[in-house]
Amino acid sequence: MRRYGSVIRLRPERRDDYLRLHAAVWPAVERTLRAANIRNYTIFLHGDLLFGYYEYVGADHDADQARIAADPATRQWWTLTDPCQESLAEPGAGHWWAPMREVWHLSDEEPS
């Protein structure tokens, strides 16, 4: 399992739209994420920043990300959510949400 974190700006004028959409995420979008080996996907809000976290349990993250991007329901979902967001990723990086680097993690077990 590998952990992923990313960040994006929420456009203040679209805040209500975004929160309404995420109060009832489409089941087809959720099924696609699960099929692509995404677990424990969580989006947190702080001010106008959205922080996304998920755990990846598959063997080929790039292929599973391509599977998500090719899914028609997910693509339709993004036509609604993307206008609510402002990317913080480096231009030309190929990311919409800016990837974050993990700097610390508390594991479930104490070191021996």
PyMOL commands that set and color helices and strands:
alter all, ss='L'
color gray80, all
select helices_A, chain A and resi 12-22+27-35+61-70+72-84
alter helices_A, ss='H'
color red, helices_A
select strands_A, chain A and resi 2-10+38-46+49-56+85-86+98-100
alter strands_A, ss='S'
color yellow, strands_A
deselect
rebuild
show_as cartoon
